[in-house]
Amino acid sequence: MTPPPRSSPLALTVLCLLHYKPLHPYGVQRLIRQWGKDQVVNVGQRASLYRTIERLLTAGLIAVRETGRDQQYPERTVYELTDAGRTTAREWLVEMLAVPRQEFPEFPAALSHMLLLDPEEIRGALERRLGLVTEALAGLEAALESEAEHGLPRITSLETEYLHAVTRAEARWLEGVLEALRSGRLAWDPQKLIAYAEDQEAADAAPGTT
């Protein structure tokens, strides 16, 4: 038996949407956007969706239900969930909810190399980021208000709540860092840091160091 593919946000979303009803790839992409799942799942490139569907099909987690054609659209393959897919979706979902995964987003990586920039460059970049984060926060607040107005149960908006909380925390953190940069409380001597790094390298290379 072919082992199941590794879990991913997009693969999980495909399986979960097929719980709802059989769909062709365009229908999957459309529902992801209609239901706001594109906040948490990257479907910007349709090719990645097709690759994910092919992996799920090869693993036996989904199956072809039918292939149809009409005058308006090219041939479309409709997929449905298999019993193995239902089981796997639940297992992935529980695992993703329960176990924090070590992920490597761009922003912390960039923070770790900020010393290549001077303080003014850093401040300019972080001010720009804060502006974009503030815009995103306003959008999330509007989405939460809209969902509340439609009378949907809270379970349907938990991912938006989470993104709002994380985005709000990032905005507050950025404000604090920028205030420290402006006031001079966040300052450093590049030469001292280079000397410290060289001392650490020398210590690590000393005999008896493991």
Sequence and secondary structure as in RCSB ss.txt:
>XXXX:A:sequence
MTPPPRSSPLALTVLCLLHYKPLHPYGVQRLIRQWGKDQVVNVGQRASLYRTIERLLTAGLIAVRETGRDQQYPE
RTVYELTDAGRTTAREWLVEMLAVPRQEFPEFPAALSHMLLLDPEEIRGALERRLGLVTEALAGLEAALESEAEH
GLPRITSLETEYLHAVTRAEARWLEGVLEALRSGRLAWDPQKLIAYAEDQEAADAAPGTT
>XXXX:A:secstr
        HHHHHHHHHHHH  B HHHHHHHHHHTTGGGTS  S HHHHHHHHHHHHHTTSEEEEEEE  SSS  
EEEEEE HHHHHHHHHHHHHHHHS      HHHHHHTTGGGS HHHHHHHHHHHHHHHHHHHHHHHHHHHHHHHT
T  GGGGHHHHHHHHHHHHHHHHHHHHHHHHHHTSS   HHHHHHHHHHHHHHHHSTT  
